[in-house]
Amino acid sequence: MLIHPEFDPAVLRIGSFAIHWYGLMYLMAFAQFLLLGRLRIRGSQYQALGWTYKDLEDLLFAGVLGVVLGGRLGYTLFYMPGYYLANPLSILKIWEGGMSFHGGLLGVLLALLWFAQRRKVSFFVVSDLVAPLVPFGLAFGRLGNFINGELWGRPTDLPWAMIFPMVDAIPRHPSQLYQFFGEGLCLGVLLWLYSGKSRRVGQVSGLFLLGYGICRFLAEFAREPDAFLGLLGLGLSMGQWLSIPMIIFGIYLIVRVNTKKVVISS
């Protein structure tokens, strides 16, 4: 049995100034987006469009806004609509926590749509560029969750069960690490390899939606549901219900684009 080490939330303190682990994870996620994104835009299809590193920076800026605004609004609408309707000013208190991946995804999609219209290209040309970069960013986020000791798992008697002293003395799944490996590293490597060959427009995006939806759906069986929500219909969590549309649309994109003649060469 393992015990969560209860990391100091700050990785560095200088007087009253502190750099927190979660902030560092966000910084690492943004850095990998720019580094790996440089490799992506070297592909012939993006060179033909004349895309540059400046375009990548614009995409990152728009995406960050989409993550923050969409993630916060998604949390208020999907998880605690009653509370935030009664306390609308609390929506602005992001420092108190409360972000939704699925809401953040919708925010990012709107950011990509804006960028696609600005560059006068297909939305899926842009989303196919970004999709392989997202899981590695998610991996850093889940690592931050683990360091902070949040989003812990359900009770279990498995040999790698972990006690989170800030919660209770019950052995639990280290579900943050499951998601780190599943929707983070494994999905990231799969998408990177898949996008390295010629694919029809939309297929890379479809595989991301399908892969993330499956990984998140399975991980939720080990993750403790939000106390104020619990399990919903059919014994599924909110995260699982929100993942089902991703799986369906991901399959649709992969199957649908097989009938298209436009091919993206890597």
C-alpha positions in Angstrom: 0.0 0.0 0.0 1.2 3.5 -0.9 0.7 6.8 0.9 0.4 10.0 -1.0 3.5 12.1 -0.1 1.4 15.4 0.3 3.7 17.6 -1.8 4.2 21.2 -0.9 1.8 23.0 -3.3 4.6 25.4 -4.2 7.6 24.1 -6.1 9.6 27.2 -5.3 9.2 29.9 -2.7 11.1 33.2 -2.5 9.8 35.3 0.3 6.1 35.9 -0.4 6.6 34.8 -4.1 5.7 31.2 -4.9 5.6 29.1 -8.0 2.9 26.4 -7.6 3.1 23.0 -9.1 -0.1 23.3 -11.0 1.0 26.6 -12.6 4.2 24.9 -13.6 2.2 22.0 -15.2 0.3 24.5 -17.2 3.5 26.2 -18.3 4.9 22.8 -19.4 1.7 22.0 -21.3 2.0 25.3 -23.2 5.7 24.7 -23.9 5.2 21.2 -25.3 2.4 22.6 -27.5 4.8 25.1 -29.1 7.7 22.6 -29.4 5.7 19.7 -30.9 3.6 22.1 -32.9 6.7 23.3 -34.7 7.2 19.7 -35.9 3.5 19.5 -37.0 3.5 22.7 -39.1 6.5 21.4 -41.0 4.2 19.0 -42.7 3.7 19.6 -46.4 0.0 20.4 -46.0 0.6 23.2 -43.5 3.7 24.5 -45.4 1.5 24.7 -48.5 -0.9 26.9 -46.5 2.0 29.1 -45.5 1.6 28.6 -41.8 4.4 29.9 -39.6 5.4 29.7 -35.9 3.4 33.0 -35.4 0.2 31.1 -36.4 1.1 28.5 -33.8 1.4 31.2 -31.1 -1.9 32.7 -32.1 -3.5 29.2 -31.9 -2.1 28.7 -28.4 -3.3 32.1 -27.2 -6.8 31.4 -28.5 -6.7 27.9 -27.1 -5.7 29.1 -23.6 -8.7 31.5 -23.6 -10.9 28.7 -24.7 -9.7 26.4 -22.0 -10.1 28.9 -19.2 -13.4 30.4 -20.2 -14.9 27.2 -21.5 -13.6 25.1 -18.6 -15.1 27.5 -16.1 -18.5 27.9 -17.8 -18.7 24.2 -18.4 -18.2 23.5 -14.7 -20.9 25.9 -13.7 -23.4 24.5 -16.3 -22.6 20.8 -16.1 -21.8 20.3 -12.5 -23.2 23.1 -10.2 -25.8 25.1 -12.2 -28.1 25.7 -9.2 -25.4 27.1 -7.0 -23.9 29.4 -9.7 -27.4 30.6 -10.7 -27.9 31.6 -7.1 -24.4 33.0 -6.8 -23.4 34.4 -10.3 -20.4 36.4 -9.0 -18.8 33.1 -7.8 -18.4 32.2 -11.5 -15.5 34.7 -11.6 -13.7 33.1 -8.6 -11.6 30.7 -10.7 -8.9 30.6 -7.9 -11.4 28.7 -5.7 -11.3 25.8 -8.2 -13.8 24.2 -10.5 -12.9 23.5 -14.2 -14.5 21.1 -16.6 -12.5 19.3 -19.3 -15.5 18.9 -21.5 -16.4 22.6 -21.1 -12.8 23.5 -21.9 -12.9 21.3 -25.0 -16.0 23.3 -26.2 -14.1 26.5 -25.6 -11.1 25.2 -27.6 -13.3 24.2 -30.4 -14.7 27.7 -30.6 -11.2 29.0 -30.6 -10.2 26.7 -33.4 -13.3 27.7 -35.4 -12.3 31.4 -35.0 -8.8 30.6 -36.2 -10.1 28.5 -39.2 -12.4 31.3 -40.3 -9.6 33.9 -39.9 -7.3 31.8 -42.1 -10.1 30.7 -44.5 -9.4 27.0 -44.1 -11.5 24.0 -43.0 -12.1 23.7 -39.3 -10.8 20.1 -39.4 -7.6 21.1 -41.0 -6.9 23.2 -37.9 -8.2 20.6 -35.4 -6.2 17.8 -37.1 -3.1 19.9 -36.4 -3.9 20.5 -32.8 -5.3 17.1 -31.8 -2.0 15.2 -31.3 -0.7 18.0 -29.1 -3.6 18.0 -26.6 -3.0 14.6 -24.8 0.5 15.5 -23.7 -0.8 18.8 -22.3 -3.5 16.7 -20.5 -0.8 14.5 -19.1 0.8 17.5 -17.4 -2.5 18.5 -16.0 -3.2 15.1 -14.5 0.3 15.1 -13.0 -0.6 18.4 -11.4 -3.8 16.8 -10.0 -1.8 14.0 -8.4 0.8 16.4 -6.9 -2.1 18.4 -5.4 -3.8 15.3 -4.1 -7.1 16.2 -5.8 -9.5 14.2 -8.0 -8.6 11.0 -6.0 -10.0 7.6 -6.8 -12.6 5.2 -5.3 -11.7 2.8 -2.5 -9.9 -0.4 -3.6 -7.9 -3.2 -2.2 -5.5 -3.5 -5.2 -1.8 -3.7 -4.2 -1.0 -0.3 -5.7 -3.8 1.4 -3.8 -2.9 4.7 -2.3 -4.0 6.5 0.9 -4.6 10.2 0.5 -4.2 11.5 4.1 -5.9 14.8 3.2 -9.0 12.9 2.4 -9.2 9.9 4.8 -7.3 6.7 5.7 -9.0 4.5 3.0 -6.9 2.9 0.3 -8.0 4.4 -3.1 -7.2 4.2 -6.8 -4.5 6.7 -7.8 -6.9 7.7 -10.6 -5.0 10.8 -11.5 -2.1 8.5 -12.6 -4.5 6.3 -14.6 -5.6 9.4 -16.5 -2.0 10.6 -16.8 -1.1 7.4 -18.6 -4.3 6.8 -20.5 -5.7 10.0 -21.9 -2.3 11.6 -21.6 0.8 9.6 -22.6 -0.8 6.6 -24.4 -3.3 8.6 -26.4 -0.6 11.2 -27.2 1.7 8.6 -28.6 -1.1 6.9 -30.5 -2.2 10.1 -32.1 1.3 11.2 -32.9 2.0 8.0 -34.8 -1.4 8.0 -36.4 -1.0 11.5 -37.7 2.5 10.8 -39.0 0.9 9.2 -42.1 -1.4 10.5 -44.8 -4.9 10.8 -43.4 -8.2 12.2 -44.7 -9.2 15.6 -43.2 -11.0 15.0 -39.9 -9.7 11.5 -39.1 -7.0 12.7 -36.6 -9.6 14.8 -34.8 -12.0 11.8 -34.8 -9.4 9.5 -33.3 -8.7 12.1 -30.5 -12.4 12.3 -29.6 -12.8 8.5 -29.7 -9.6 7.8 -27.8 -10.2 10.5 -25.1 -13.8 9.5 -24.7 -13.0 5.8 -24.1 -10.0 6.6 -21.8 -12.1 9.0 -19.7 -15.1 6.7 -19.6 -13.0 3.8 -18.3 -11.0 6.0 -15.9 -14.2 7.3 -14.3 -14.9 3.8 -12.9 -11.9 4.3 -10.7 -12.4 8.0 -10.0 -14.4 9.2 -7.0 -17.5 11.0 -8.4 -18.1 14.6 -7.2 -19.7 14.5 -3.8 -22.4 17.0 -4.7 -23.4 14.9 -7.8 -22.6 11.3 -7.1 -23.5 8.8 -9.8 -26.2 9.6 -12.2 -28.5 7.5 -14.5 -27.4 3.9 -15.1 -24.8 4.3 -12.4 -22.6 6.5 -14.6 -20.8 9.6 -13.5 -21.2 13.0 -15.1 -17.7 12.6 -16.7 -18.9 9.3 -18.4 -22.1 10.8 -19.7 -20.2 13.7 -21.2 -17.7 11.3 -22.8 -20.4 9.3 -24.6 -21.1 12.1 -27.2 -17.3 12.4 -27.8 -17.1 8.7 -28.6 -20.1 8.8 -30.9 -18.9 11.9 -32.8 -15.4 10.5 -33.0 -16.6 7.3 -34.7 -18.8 9.4 -37.0 -15.8 11.5 -38.1 -13.6 8.6 -38.8 -16.2 6.7 -40.8 -17.6 9.8 -42.5 -14.4 11.1 -43.8 -13.6 7.8 -45.4 -16.0 8.9 -48.1 -14.1 12.1 -48.7 -11.5 12.5 -51.4 -9.4 15.2 -49.7 -6.2 13.7 -48.3 -3.9 15.3 -45.8 -0.3 14.3 -46.4 2.2 14.4 -43.5 
